[in-house]
Amino acid sequence: MKIWNTIVIGSGAAGLSCACQLKAAGVDVAIYTEGLDMGTSFNTGSDKQTYYKLGMYGSEADSPRQMAQDMCASGSCHGDIAFVEAALSSLAFHNLVLKGVPFPHDAFGQHIGYKTDHDPRRRATSCGPYTSKEMCMALRKDVARLEIPVFEKHIAVQLLRSEREGRVVGAHFLDLTTQKNHVVFAENIVLATGGPGEMYAKSVYPTKHTGAIGLALAIGAQACNLQESQFGLASLGFRWNVSGSYLQALPRMISTNADGSDEREFLREYFKDIAELYNMIFLKGYQWPFAAGHVPGSSLVDLFVYVETELRHRKVWLDYRNDPADLQLTKLSAEAQEYLRNSGALSGTTPLARLAAINAPAIDLYREHGIDLEREPLEVGICAQHNNGGLAGNLWWESVNIRHLFVIGELNGSHGVTRPGGTALNAGQVGAFRAAEFIAHRYQQNTLSEAECVARKKEVQRLWDMRCQEPCKLDWREERAILQERMTRAGAFLRRENDAGQALCESDAQWNKLVREPLGGLSMADRAEFLRTEWLCFAQLFYLKAIFEQCRSAGSRGGSIVLSAEGAVIHPKLPDDWRMKPENPAYRQKVLNAVVEGTVAPYAEVCWSACRAIPETDGWFENVWKEFRSGKLFS
């Protein structure tokens, strides 16, 4: 029986990078994935998708500690994890540069940066709308060069844990090529499957991107900050974030009936004049994700779009074809005029002309997907975009309570309440380096018993055969649509305590129905999707429990606001019952942990714990060198 030292589940930028680092260190590693062309890294982006790293341009001072402080500024973020992400950001970034990712530099070799959301310095960089795709393409070449085995069309449906040792030992896959199921054993598992995008009805994640957090939660892996998700304006026909220059080009924001009739510039009813309206649209580009801290402020735009789409049942569009007759760019804020002037866009007579001056590839991107911004408006809505929470990892990205399980990429909940834009791409690469380094130094020796693996494989197969005997009577598409509607209703950026509690009860009932349903009569592909729906529902129990706790204790913060009768009026033209519960700042220095309660019932136990501080380091070279040589730092 083949027992791998390490299998990487997932093939996004984080998973590919980790596999390459492991192979370079001499580790026996393989990649199991739904497909190299699948997943968030390969299929998502924005106007100029951001990579966040330590500042390295000109005379602007920066340091790992300063960067860690900025990443922790919004709260609920462990300082030591942020410190690692900051310290390794330069290494991870230059590794990508050396692999051919075309991040721009000037004639002196300096990699230029810009300010992104929640960032006080110019740490952000980009190589265009497809930054993470460029990363994947470069890393895939390295995977091929290193001859790392890649098993595509493999869907993970179960993680295997040794109850005796409290560690992960393998995974159960459905192979869509051979139409068989496989049990794969490994000393270590690196889980790099991304966030649960399919949990929401309105999502900018790739279609059918479910992630695999439910599999880890089911074996008892601890999660943290599941309530902290990020939402923002995105196009609906072709799923893409309309951040940055898409809004800084100042498009008309219009709404229509479902059939395209009755066009209105609906934002006019909320602002005193056209200049105030367009200043807010411009700010929305800088401050793209919905943020409780920008209410009142630019995030009011998101609320007004929500009213238009969800309450009035109209469609909202970005229109780049013409300016309104009364728009005068010289009446805009000094900040907006300076940005447009520096970008060569102040003289643009249409939003499209301004967008072409600021970021021409942003236009090409939509044209490549059959949308011509010169001829048609772009339908948009508020969509789930990123999960700042996830599974809890230690300083080496190993699960805090399930040994030999490493969690990297978006699946690792290393971010706090908010994060500077692009931090996720850096965190994924840093996590890949850390997990690979630890495995190579501590877990490269195989310790699994082949006899125990054979017995476990037989038991997994026996249970699988039993579940596939009777015909399935449920449609996974209908069940997934139900849980998606529930999460968008109760767990998106507008939250109420009662709604979260009711949704939690509904999710519990659905889970108990799904887990008892047999899988006979289904194709292997439908079995895979049914099980993904099942585990997505399981994960939803944890997310909703965390959201309920946020509503009850922490209040409005980060990417969501809590509506409460005792809250403050948000805006006079919003519904009367929209009152915003204030944030309780006492919870900024706490992280919300979640773990399965008991060994049978799928219920989440949540509790707050104190954030760990950023470590004070004043090392002496010879001592650090000695610890490094001895391997003590890996203990």
VOFITOR-418235 format. One line per 2 residues: number of its first residue (from 1); for each residue x, y, z of C-alpha. Coordinates in nm, 4 decimals. Each point is the difference from the previous one (the first is absolute). Example, Ala and Ser with C-alpha at 12.3 -4.5 7.8 and 13.67 -1.06 7.14 Angstrom:
<pts>
1	1.2300,-0.4500,0.7800 ~ 0.1370,0.3440,-0.0660;
</pts>
This chain:
<pts>
1	0.0000,0.0000,0.0000 ~ 0.1302,0.3440,-0.0958;
3	0.0244,0.2372,0.2970 ~ 0.1016,0.3497,-0.0996;
5	0.1966,0.2190,0.2316 ~ -0.2165,0.2987,-0.0957;
7	-0.2983,0.0588,-0.2220 ~ -0.1128,0.3497,-0.0902;
9	-0.3755,0.0233,-0.0543 ~ -0.0713,0.2959,-0.2281;
11	0.1959,0.1600,-0.2816 ~ -0.0348,0.3736,0.0455;
13	0.2977,0.2298,0.0434 ~ 0.0559,-0.1082,0.3618;
15	-0.0261,-0.3740,-0.0635 ~ 0.2253,0.0062,-0.3053;
17	0.2617,0.2053,0.1820 ~ 0.0011,-0.2345,0.2985;
19	0.0391,-0.3069,-0.2207 ~ 0.2964,0.1595,-0.1764;
21	0.1688,0.0895,0.3295 ~ -0.0561,-0.3526,0.1339;
23	0.1394,-0.1670,-0.3111 ~ 0.3039,0.2295,0.0016;
25	0.0625,-0.1103,0.3605 ~ -0.0069,-0.3668,-0.1000;
27	-0.3468,-0.0798,0.1326 ~ -0.2111,-0.2702,-0.1683;
29	-0.2998,0.2136,-0.1026 ~ -0.2993,-0.0168,-0.2338;
31	-0.2816,0.2393,-0.0909 ~ -0.3650,-0.1093,0.0018;
33	-0.2372,0.2474,-0.1627 ~ -0.3308,0.0437,-0.1742;
35	0.1985,0.1567,-0.2829 ~ 0.2972,0.2276,-0.0612;
37	-0.2273,0.2453,-0.1799 ~ -0.2541,0.0041,0.2825;
39	-0.0112,0.2051,0.3174 ~ 0.0146,0.3581,0.1132;
41	0.3661,0.0771,-0.0701 ~ -0.0307,-0.0940,-0.3657;
43	-0.3425,0.1492,-0.0672 ~ -0.0429,0.3222,0.1986;
45	0.1459,0.3469,0.0189 ~ -0.0875,0.3670,-0.0110;
47	0.0952,0.3163,-0.1877 ~ 0.3649,-0.0477,0.0946;
49	0.0083,-0.2930,0.2387 ~ 0.2183,0.0906,0.2937;
51	0.2932,-0.1780,0.1624 ~ 0.0927,0.1452,0.3407;
53	0.3605,-0.0031,0.1184 ~ 0.2566,0.1933,0.1994;
55	0.0708,0.3451,-0.1476 ~ 0.3133,-0.0010,-0.2152;
57	-0.0065,0.3204,-0.2042 ~ 0.1917,0.3277,0.0424;
59	0.0562,0.1483,0.3445 ~ -0.3299,-0.0969,0.1615;
61	0.0924,-0.1887,0.3172 ~ -0.1574,-0.3342,0.0836;
63	0.0696,-0.3026,0.2192 ~ -0.1591,-0.3388,0.0765;
65	-0.1188,0.1303,0.3348 ~ -0.1637,0.3078,-0.1549;
67	-0.1705,-0.2116,-0.2634 ~ -0.1255,-0.2427,0.2661;
69	-0.1379,0.2903,0.2033 ~ -0.1938,0.1251,-0.3018;
71	-0.1406,-0.3473,-0.0678 ~ -0.1119,-0.0250,0.3637;
73	-0.1388,0.3533,0.0177 ~ -0.3655,-0.0953,-0.0496;
75	0.0085,-0.2630,0.2735 ~ -0.0608,-0.3726,0.0584;
77	0.3330,-0.0897,-0.1606 ~ 0.2780,-0.1964,0.1673;
79	0.3135,0.2144,0.0004 ~ 0.2488,-0.2855,-0.0356;
81	-0.1710,-0.1341,-0.3140 ~ -0.0095,0.3491,-0.1532;
83	0.3680,0.0407,0.0899 ~ 0.0902,-0.3163,-0.1922;
85	-0.2047,0.1122,-0.3012 ~ 0.1819,0.3337,0.0028;
87	0.3468,-0.1453,0.0558 ~ -0.0275,-0.2504,-0.2859;
89	-0.1840,0.2285,-0.2426 ~ 0.3181,0.1092,-0.1793;
91	0.1230,-0.3592,-0.0375 ~ -0.3354,-0.1213,-0.1296;
93	-0.0318,0.2945,-0.2379 ~ 0.3484,-0.0343,-0.1489;
95	-0.0495,-0.3741,-0.0380 ~ -0.2921,0.0787,-0.2315;
97	0.2051,0.2599,-0.1874 ~ 0.2761,-0.2557,-0.0564;
99	-0.2593,-0.2452,-0.1337 ~ -0.1071,0.2551,-0.2601;
101	-0.3034,0.1768,0.1481 ~ 0.0215,0.3435,-0.1710;
103	-0.0298,0.2400,0.2939 ~ 0.1050,0.3459,-0.1270;
105	0.3269,0.1673,0.0961 ~ 0.1690,0.3223,-0.1077;
107	0.3316,0.0590,-0.1782 ~ 0.1844,-0.0432,0.3310;
109	-0.1595,-0.3346,0.0805 ~ -0.2337,0.1361,0.2673;
111	-0.3366,-0.1729,0.0197 ~ -0.2461,0.2867,0.0077;
113	-0.2945,-0.0046,0.2369 ~ -0.3288,0.1793,0.0650;
115	-0.2414,0.0370,0.2901 ~ -0.2823,-0.2488,0.0182;
117	-0.3035,-0.0162,0.2300 ~ 0.0846,0.0029,0.3737;
119	0.3663,0.0719,-0.0852 ~ 0.1847,0.3145,0.1197;
121	0.3059,-0.0660,-0.2192 ~ 0.0775,-0.0854,-0.3605;
123	0.0446,-0.3737,0.0513 ~ -0.2383,-0.1269,-0.2669;
125	0.1060,-0.1118,-0.3454 ~ -0.1645,-0.1705,-0.2955;
127	0.0692,-0.1438,-0.3415 ~ -0.3546,0.0652,-0.1212;
129	-0.3479,-0.1486,0.0376 ~ 0.1371,-0.3556,-0.0022;
131	0.2714,0.0256,0.2664 ~ -0.0895,-0.3244,0.1776;
133	-0.0469,-0.1785,-0.3338 ~ 0.3490,0.1150,-0.1034;
135	0.1267,-0.1435,0.3286 ~ -0.1687,-0.3332,-0.0714;
137	0.1377,-0.0170,-0.3532 ~ 0.3565,0.0646,0.1191;
139	-0.0301,-0.2519,0.2838 ~ -0.1526,-0.2646,-0.2289;
141	0.3140,0.0170,-0.2138 ~ 0.2014,-0.0700,0.3134;
143	-0.2259,-0.2935,0.0899 ~ 0.0637,-0.1480,-0.3453;
145	0.3736,0.0654,0.0212 ~ 0.0211,-0.1707,0.3380;
147	-0.2124,-0.2914,-0.1300 ~ -0.2461,0.0207,0.2871;
149	-0.2850,-0.2512,-0.0510 ~ -0.3343,0.1758,-0.0552;
151	-0.3282,-0.1921,0.0290 ~ -0.2748,0.2067,-0.1624;
153	-0.3764,-0.0531,0.0179 ~ 0.0343,-0.1256,0.3575;
155	-0.2588,0.1363,0.2444 ~ 0.0824,-0.0298,0.3705;
157	-0.3089,-0.1148,0.1910 ~ 0.1495,-0.1019,0.3357;
159	0.3093,0.0520,0.2117 ~ 0.1164,-0.2961,0.2087;
161	0.1085,0.0547,0.3578 ~ 0.1706,-0.2368,0.2398;
163	-0.2023,0.0259,0.3214 ~ 0.2789,-0.1694,0.1918;
165	0.2660,0.2499,-0.1052 ~ -0.2140,0.3076,-0.0652;
167	0.1451,0.0551,-0.3461 ~ -0.1009,-0.0157,-0.3646;
169	0.1076,-0.3101,-0.1933 ~ -0.1626,0.0226,-0.3407;
171	-0.2908,0.1000,-0.2188 ~ -0.2850,-0.1562,-0.1967;
173	-0.0363,0.1137,-0.3624 ~ -0.2473,-0.0518,-0.2810;
175	0.1810,-0.0374,-0.3327 ~ -0.2156,0.1448,-0.2780;
177	0.2272,-0.1472,-0.2679 ~ -0.0107,-0.3657,0.1045;
179	-0.3419,0.0325,0.1698 ~ 0.1474,-0.1640,0.3097;
181	0.0645,0.1067,0.3562 ~ 0.3486,-0.0062,0.1513;
183	0.1385,0.0133,0.3525 ~ 0.3407,0.1681,0.0065;
185	0.2280,-0.0118,0.3037 ~ 0.2673,0.2556,0.0814;
187	0.2175,0.1049,0.2901 ~ -0.1098,0.3598,-0.0575;
189	-0.2885,0.1703,-0.1737 ~ 0.0204,0.3584,-0.1226;
191	-0.3516,0.1306,-0.0499 ~ -0.0052,0.2818,-0.2556;
193	-0.3553,-0.0051,-0.1325 ~ -0.1025,0.3648,0.0455;
195	-0.3056,0.1557,0.1601 ~ -0.3622,-0.1224,-0.0097;
197	-0.1172,0.2256,-0.2837 ~ -0.3007,-0.2178,-0.0864;
199	-0.1447,0.0605,0.3457 ~ -0.1534,0.3259,-0.1317;
201	-0.2587,0.0532,-0.2731 ~ 0.1755,0.3201,-0.1074;
203	0.3677,-0.0751,-0.0288 ~ 0.2934,0.1112,-0.2111;
205	0.1813,-0.3307,0.0567 ~ 0.0211,-0.2374,-0.2984;
207	-0.3177,-0.2018,-0.0526 ~ -0.0151,-0.3200,0.2109;
209	0.2920,0.1112,0.2170 ~ -0.0939,-0.1636,0.3293;
211	0.3380,-0.0183,0.1708 ~ 0.0495,-0.2818,0.2504;
213	-0.0155,0.1599,0.3422 ~ -0.2879,-0.2294,0.0993;
215	0.2265,-0.3052,-0.0344 ~ 0.2480,0.1434,0.2494;
217	-0.2700,0.1191,0.2411 ~ -0.1481,-0.3498,-0.0035;
219	0.3193,-0.1576,0.1388 ~ 0.0164,0.2637,0.2746;
221	0.2335,0.2612,-0.1479 ~ -0.0366,0.3327,0.1774;
223	-0.1110,0.3038,-0.1980 ~ 0.0238,0.3687,0.0780;
225	-0.1722,0.3248,-0.1050 ~ -0.2486,-0.1725,-0.2314;
227	-0.2282,0.3014,0.0418 ~ 0.2496,0.2317,-0.1726;
229	-0.0739,-0.0127,-0.3719 ~ 0.0478,0.2609,-0.2710;
231	-0.2642,0.1177,-0.2465 ~ 0.0132,0.2455,-0.2870;
233	-0.1401,0.1179,-0.3321 ~ 0.0549,-0.2576,-0.2726;
235	-0.1288,-0.0689,-0.3485 ~ -0.2590,-0.2770,-0.0192;
237	0.0032,-0.1302,-0.3580 ~ 0.3743,-0.0548,0.0080;
239	0.1039,-0.0265,0.3651 ~ 0.2620,0.2662,0.0665;
241	0.0739,0.2611,0.2665 ~ -0.0714,0.3542,-0.1213;
243	0.2443,0.1656,0.2374 ~ 0.2592,0.2711,-0.0465;
245	0.0112,0.1581,-0.3423 ~ -0.3385,-0.1409,-0.1030;
247	-0.1497,0.2522,0.2427 ~ 0.2728,0.2647,-0.0021;
249	-0.0794,0.0484,-0.3695 ~ -0.3374,0.1341,0.1269;
251	-0.2592,-0.2045,-0.1932 ~ -0.3679,0.0871,0.0125;
253	-0.1748,-0.2254,0.2506 ~ -0.3471,-0.0743,-0.1313;
255	-0.2843,-0.2362,0.0785 ~ -0.2723,-0.1474,-0.2186;
257	-0.2948,-0.2328,0.0218 ~ 0.0761,-0.3669,-0.0613;
259	-0.0790,0.0481,-0.3707 ~ 0.2411,0.2946,-0.0344;
261	-0.2686,0.2688,-0.0026 ~ -0.0390,0.3058,0.2244;
263	0.3659,0.0993,0.0218 ~ 0.0853,0.2170,0.3035;
265	0.3103,0.1520,0.1545 ~ -0.1266,-0.1329,0.3304;
267	0.2790,0.1363,0.2220 ~ -0.1161,0.3594,-0.0572;
269	-0.2771,-0.0393,0.2582 ~ 0.2572,-0.0571,0.2753;
271	0.2469,0.2877,-0.0604 ~ -0.0409,0.3767,0.0051;
273	0.1652,0.0576,-0.3394 ~ 0.1818,-0.1734,-0.2848;
275	0.3465,0.0876,0.1344 ~ -0.0655,-0.1677,0.3362;
277	-0.1377,-0.3065,-0.1789 ~ 0.3051,-0.0405,-0.2236;
279	0.2462,0.0700,0.2783 ~ -0.1567,-0.2950,0.1800;
281	0.0277,-0.2238,-0.3083 ~ 0.3660,0.0973,-0.0299;
283	0.0641,-0.0830,0.3662 ~ -0.1772,-0.3337,-0.0502;
285	0.2843,-0.0895,-0.2381 ~ 0.2624,0.0582,0.2698;
287	-0.2179,-0.1498,0.2709 ~ -0.1516,-0.2761,-0.2094;
289	-0.0988,-0.2678,0.2532 ~ -0.3045,0.0735,0.2087;
291	0.1234,0.1188,0.3405 ~ -0.1934,0.0895,0.3119;
293	0.2601,0.2707,0.0608 ~ -0.1106,0.1723,-0.3220;
295	-0.3644,0.0281,0.1124 ~ -0.0708,0.2862,-0.0277;
297	0.2434,0.0419,-0.2873 ~ 0.0727,-0.1804,-0.3249;
299	-0.1595,-0.3276,0.1136 ~ -0.3370,0.1746,-0.0112;
301	0.0215,-0.0649,-0.3746 ~ -0.0138,-0.3744,0.0710;
303	-0.3051,0.0457,0.2197 ~ -0.1776,0.2039,-0.2665;
305	0.0794,-0.2697,-0.2604 ~ -0.1424,-0.2607,0.2390;
307	-0.3229,0.1981,0.0381 ~ -0.0316,0.0314,-0.3764;
309	0.0646,-0.3670,-0.0759 ~ -0.1427,-0.1891,0.2981;
311	-0.2830,0.2231,0.1248 ~ -0.1110,0.1701,-0.3228;
313	0.0878,-0.3036,-0.2166 ~ 0.1728,0.2053,-0.2675;
315	0.3285,-0.0541,-0.1798 ~ 0.3036,0.2220,0.0568;
317	0.2561,0.0758,-0.2694 ~ 0.3297,0.1835,-0.0491;
319	-0.0273,0.2018,-0.3222 ~ 0.3283,0.1131,-0.1592;
321	-0.1495,0.1413,-0.3197 ~ -0.0882,0.3550,0.0995;
323	0.0233,0.2488,0.2861 ~ -0.3154,0.1620,0.1373;
325	-0.0463,0.3462,-0.1511 ~ 0.0535,0.1801,0.3313;
327	0.3238,-0.1731,0.1053 ~ 0.2944,0.2414,0.0227;
329	0.3278,-0.1662,0.0946 ~ 0.1382,0.3338,0.1219;
331	-0.2647,-0.0023,0.2743 ~ 0.1278,-0.3271,0.1460;
333	0.2221,-0.0290,0.3079 ~ 0.3662,0.0931,-0.0262;
335	0.0883,-0.3663,0.0629 ~ -0.2108,-0.1229,-0.2919;
337	0.1325,0.2666,-0.2359 ~ 0.3608,-0.0697,0.0972;
339	-0.0410,-0.3735,-0.0609 ~ -0.1608,0.0516,-0.3400;
341	0.2583,0.2618,-0.0965 ~ 0.2965,-0.2176,0.1026;
343	-0.1519,-0.2912,-0.1917 ~ -0.0480,0.2093,-0.3146;
345	-0.3771,-0.0392,0.0286 ~ -0.1265,0.3429,0.1047;
347	-0.0678,0.0999,-0.3611 ~ -0.2021,-0.3149,-0.0721;
349	-0.3443,0.0886,-0.1329 ~ -0.1555,-0.3382,0.0811;
351	0.0517,-0.2519,0.2798 ~ 0.1401,-0.2455,-0.2558;
353	0.2598,0.2521,-0.1171 ~ 0.1047,0.0556,0.3604;
355	0.0180,-0.3737,0.0647 ~ 0.2138,-0.0454,-0.3122;
357	0.2418,0.2638,0.1289 ~ 0.0151,-0.1464,0.3514;
359	-0.0013,-0.3734,-0.0762 ~ -0.0624,-0.1115,-0.3594;
361	0.0336,-0.3759,0.0829 ~ -0.3108,0.0371,0.2193;
363	-0.2014,0.0633,-0.3187 ~ 0.1677,-0.2844,-0.1892;
365	-0.0860,-0.2430,0.2781 ~ -0.3742,0.0414,-0.0462;
367	0.0330,-0.0008,-0.3780 ~ 0.1748,-0.3384,0.0257;
369	-0.3095,-0.1277,0.1792 ~ -0.2521,0.1315,-0.2499;
371	-0.0846,0.3320,0.1695 ~ 0.0767,0.3189,-0.1924;
373	-0.0046,0.2935,0.2434 ~ -0.0075,0.2392,-0.2967;
375	-0.3397,-0.1336,-0.1075 ~ -0.1755,-0.1373,0.3088;
377	-0.0279,0.0623,0.3730 ~ 0.1374,-0.2453,0.2561;
379	-0.2419,-0.1624,0.2462 ~ 0.1303,-0.0002,0.3581;
381	-0.1048,-0.1047,0.3498 ~ 0.1453,-0.0404,0.3486;
383	0.1722,-0.3373,0.0134 ~ 0.1935,-0.2160,0.2445;
385	0.3661,0.0426,-0.0880 ~ 0.2326,-0.1322,0.2701;
387	-0.0049,-0.1702,0.3383 ~ 0.2426,0.1654,0.2414;
389	-0.0612,-0.2826,0.2459 ~ 0.0634,-0.3697,-0.0504;
391	0.1803,-0.2846,0.1693 ~ 0.2355,0.0925,0.2851;
393	0.3686,-0.0625,-0.0631 ~ 0.3145,0.0474,0.2063;
395	0.3204,0.1811,-0.0986 ~ 0.0758,-0.2748,-0.2539;
397	-0.3542,-0.0071,-0.1436 ~ -0.0680,-0.3372,0.1647;
399	-0.3462,-0.0437,0.1502 ~ 0.0075,0.1024,0.3648;
401	-0.1664,-0.3233,0.1089 ~ 0.0320,-0.2588,-0.2820;
403	0.3632,-0.0946,-0.0495 ~ 0.1420,-0.0560,-0.3499;
405	-0.2848,0.2052,-0.1521 ~ 0.1288,0.3204,-0.1573;
407	-0.2379,0.2690,-0.1184 ~ 0.1129,0.2624,-0.2518;
409	-0.1553,0.2617,-0.2259 ~ -0.3456,0.1441,0.0648;
411	-0.0911,-0.3070,0.2044 ~ 0.2356,0.1223,0.2747;
413	-0.1733,0.2602,0.2185 ~ 0.3065,0.2167,0.0567;
415	-0.1715,0.3325,-0.0745 ~ -0.1835,0.2093,0.2539;
417	-0.3070,0.2186,-0.0348 ~ 0.1273,0.1688,-0.3148;
419	0.3194,-0.0323,-0.1995 ~ 0.1969,0.2151,-0.2414;
421	-0.0931,-0.0931,-0.3556 ~ 0.2259,-0.2696,-0.1431;
423	0.1022,-0.1378,0.3389 ~ -0.1644,-0.3303,-0.0892;
425	0.2389,-0.0678,-0.2895 ~ 0.3003,0.0680,0.2233;
427	-0.1432,-0.2123,0.2825 ~ -0.0469,-0.2931,-0.2367;
429	0.3600,0.0108,-0.1187 ~ 0.1415,0.0483,0.3501;
431	-0.2112,-0.2880,0.1307 ~ 0.1316,-0.2195,-0.2811;
433	0.3596,0.0743,0.1009 ~ -0.0668,-0.0534,0.3713;
435	-0.1862,-0.3298,-0.0366 ~ 0.2613,-0.1403,-0.2389;
437	0.2903,0.1051,0.2222 ~ -0.1534,-0.1594,0.3092;
439	-0.0900,-0.3244,-0.1776 ~ 0.3495,-0.0281,-0.1476;
441	0.1641,0.0482,0.3422 ~ -0.2417,-0.1828,0.2314;
443	-0.2407,-0.2265,-0.1878 ~ 0.1992,-0.1496,-0.2860;
445	0.0280,-0.3401,0.1700 ~ -0.3010,-0.2215,-0.0696;
447	-0.1545,-0.1471,0.3154 ~ -0.3291,-0.1472,-0.1251;
449	-0.0568,-0.3721,0.0372 ~ -0.0787,-0.1689,-0.3316;
451	-0.2114,-0.2628,0.1758 ~ -0.2110,0.2685,0.1698;
453	-0.0384,0.1831,-0.3302 ~ -0.1227,-0.3177,-0.1715;
455	-0.2559,-0.0580,0.2755 ~ -0.1155,0.3636,-0.0113;
457	-0.0377,-0.0124,-0.3769 ~ -0.2257,-0.3060,0.0277;
459	-0.2179,0.1732,0.2580 ~ -0.0347,0.3160,-0.2118;
461	-0.0936,-0.2137,-0.3016 ~ -0.2531,-0.1977,0.2025;
463	-0.1787,0.3172,0.1141 ~ 0.0128,0.1433,-0.3519;
465	-0.1555,-0.3124,-0.1495 ~ -0.2761,0.0072,0.2632;
467	-0.0891,0.3596,-0.0801 ~ -0.0166,-0.0694,-0.3716;
469	-0.2415,-0.2962,0.0255 ~ -0.3332,0.1850,0.0115;
471	-0.1114,0.2592,-0.2607 ~ 0.0379,0.3689,0.0770;
473	-0.3276,0.1952,0.0040 ~ 0.1394,0.3529,0.0422;
475	0.1302,0.2390,-0.2674 ~ 0.3299,0.1534,0.1097;
477	-0.0662,0.3065,-0.2195 ~ -0.3203,0.0799,0.1861;
479	0.1615,-0.0628,0.3380 ~ 0.2972,0.2223,-0.0825;
481	-0.2278,0.2790,-0.1204 ~ -0.1859,-0.0174,0.3325;
483	0.3145,0.0357,0.2110 ~ 0.1345,0.2748,-0.2274;
485	-0.3176,0.2063,0.0305 ~ 0.0100,-0.0476,0.3772;
487	0.3568,0.1264,0.0302 ~ -0.0547,0.3020,-0.2239;
489	-0.3103,0.0835,0.2051 ~ 0.1499,-0.0440,0.3476;
491	0.3775,-0.0016,-0.0347 ~ 0.0972,0.2640,-0.2551;
493	0.0968,0.3592,0.0755 ~ -0.3371,0.0921,0.1603;
495	-0.0608,-0.2102,0.3111 ~ -0.2600,-0.0351,0.2740;
497	0.0316,-0.2181,0.3072 ~ -0.3452,-0.1549,-0.0443;
499	0.0628,-0.0740,-0.3674 ~ 0.3280,-0.1755,0.0797;
501	-0.1653,-0.2072,0.2722 ~ -0.2870,-0.1057,-0.2253;
503	0.2394,-0.0842,-0.2846 ~ 0.2077,-0.2113,0.2380;
505	-0.3057,-0.2118,0.0816 ~ -0.0804,-0.0376,-0.3713;
507	0.3571,-0.1008,-0.0804 ~ -0.0030,-0.2581,0.2793;
509	-0.3165,-0.1577,-0.1398 ~ 0.1403,-0.0088,-0.3520;
511	0.3278,-0.1561,0.1150 ~ -0.1806,-0.2782,0.1842;
513	-0.2012,-0.0695,-0.3153 ~ 0.3029,-0.0018,-0.2320;
515	0.2264,-0.2155,0.2131 ~ -0.2610,-0.2787,0.0149;
517	-0.0697,-0.0054,-0.3739 ~ 0.1415,-0.2973,-0.1979;
519	0.1956,0.0603,-0.3205 ~ -0.1093,-0.2914,-0.2169;
521	-0.1084,0.0638,-0.3571 ~ 0.2176,0.3108,-0.0403;
523	0.2923,0.0486,-0.2359 ~ 0.3392,0.0459,0.1649;
525	-0.0116,0.3715,-0.0894 ~ -0.3409,0.0398,0.1661;
527	0.1176,-0.1940,0.3046 ~ 0.2906,0.2408,0.0288;
529	-0.2272,0.3040,-0.0255 ~ -0.2466,-0.1471,0.2485;
531	0.2769,-0.0564,0.2541 ~ 0.1414,0.3459,-0.0602;
533	-0.3455,0.1406,0.0703 ~ -0.0188,-0.2127,0.3142;
535	0.3333,0.1263,0.1324 ~ -0.0794,0.3558,-0.1034;
537	-0.3138,-0.0227,0.2125 ~ 0.2064,-0.1404,0.2866;
539	0.2381,0.2967,-0.0263 ~ -0.2970,0.2372,-0.0113;
541	-0.0933,-0.1111,0.3522 ~ 0.3346,0.1334,0.1220;
543	-0.0180,0.3221,-0.2006 ~ -0.3507,0.0816,0.1176;
545	0.0880,-0.0765,0.3625 ~ 0.2946,0.2421,-0.0278;
547	-0.2201,0.2640,-0.1691 ~ -0.2632,-0.0387,0.2722;
549	0.2704,0.0583,0.2607 ~ 0.1277,0.3075,-0.1878;
551	-0.3511,0.1461,-0.0080 ~ -0.0422,-0.0692,0.3705;
553	0.3337,0.1317,0.1252 ~ 0.2388,0.1740,-0.2417;
555	-0.2530,0.1997,-0.2043 ~ 0.0631,0.1753,-0.3312;
557	0.3556,-0.0281,-0.1235 ~ 0.2140,-0.1062,-0.2930;
559	-0.1941,-0.1173,-0.3024 ~ -0.3454,0.0028,0.1588;
561	-0.2398,0.2073,0.2051 ~ -0.2469,-0.1287,0.2558;
563	-0.3507,0.1428,-0.0164 ~ -0.1707,0.0504,0.3353;
565	-0.2961,0.1999,0.1290 ~ 0.2315,0.1586,0.2573;
567	0.2534,0.1094,-0.2623 ~ 0.0665,0.3374,-0.1619;
569	-0.1795,0.1223,-0.3138 ~ 0.2239,-0.0663,-0.3011;
571	-0.1534,0.2346,-0.2571 ~ -0.3353,0.1817,-0.0070;
573	-0.0991,-0.1545,-0.3339 ~ 0.0700,-0.3586,0.0986;
575	-0.2755,-0.2186,0.1525 ~ -0.1121,0.1086,0.3474;
577	0.1075,-0.3254,0.1637 ~ 0.3551,0.0266,-0.1349;
579	0.1788,0.1059,0.3160 ~ 0.3662,-0.0883,0.0392;
581	0.1105,-0.1698,0.3195 ~ 0.3328,0.1559,0.1029;
583	0.3164,-0.2029,0.0287 ~ 0.1030,-0.1123,0.3463;
585	0.3720,0.0892,-0.0055 ~ 0.0741,-0.2462,0.2822;
587	-0.0077,-0.2775,-0.2609 ~ 0.2655,0.1527,-0.2243;
589	0.2716,-0.1722,0.1997 ~ -0.1766,-0.3350,-0.0131;
591	-0.0283,-0.2788,-0.2569 ~ -0.3176,-0.2081,-0.0278;
593	0.0880,-0.3713,-0.0050 ~ -0.2339,-0.2773,-0.1140;
595	0.0379,-0.3755,0.0316 ~ -0.2327,-0.2980,-0.0225;
597	-0.1788,-0.0664,0.3285 ~ 0.0193,-0.3637,0.1009;
599	0.0814,-0.2891,-0.2303 ~ -0.3353,-0.0691,-0.1650;
601	-0.2290,0.3040,-0.0132 ~ 0.1021,0.2522,-0.2674;
603	-0.0260,0.3078,0.2189 ~ 0.2539,0.2766,0.0292;
605	0.1303,0.1154,0.3331 ~ 0.1200,0.3601,-0.0237;
607	0.2049,0.2020,0.2465 ~ 0.2091,0.3167,-0.0019;
609	0.3727,-0.0065,0.0786 ~ 0.2533,0.2810,0.0312;
611	0.2049,0.1017,-0.3029 ~ 0.3682,-0.0805,0.0280;
613	0.2215,0.3075,-0.0200 ~ 0.2648,0.0727,-0.2614;
615	0.3184,-0.1531,0.1476 ~ 0.2809,0.2236,0.1167;
617	0.3181,-0.1080,-0.1780 ~ 0.3455,0.1302,0.0793;
619	0.2038,-0.3022,-0.1009 ~ 0.3736,-0.0527,0.0154;
621	0.1308,-0.1379,-0.3294 ~ 0.2127,-0.2804,0.1448;
623	-0.2881,-0.1265,0.2147 ~ -0.2531,0.0083,-0.2829;
625	0.2524,-0.1735,-0.2248 ~ 0.0547,-0.2712,0.2625;
627	-0.3747,-0.0660,0.0350 ~ -0.0350,-0.0119,-0.3766;
629	0.2883,-0.2501,-0.0396 ~ -0.1322,-0.2241,0.2760;
631	-0.3573,0.0070,-0.1274 ~ -0.1231,0.1189,0.3389;
633	-0.2299,0.2562,-0.1606 ~ -0.2084,-0.2876,-0.1445;
635	-0.0643,-0.1583,0.3398;
</pts>
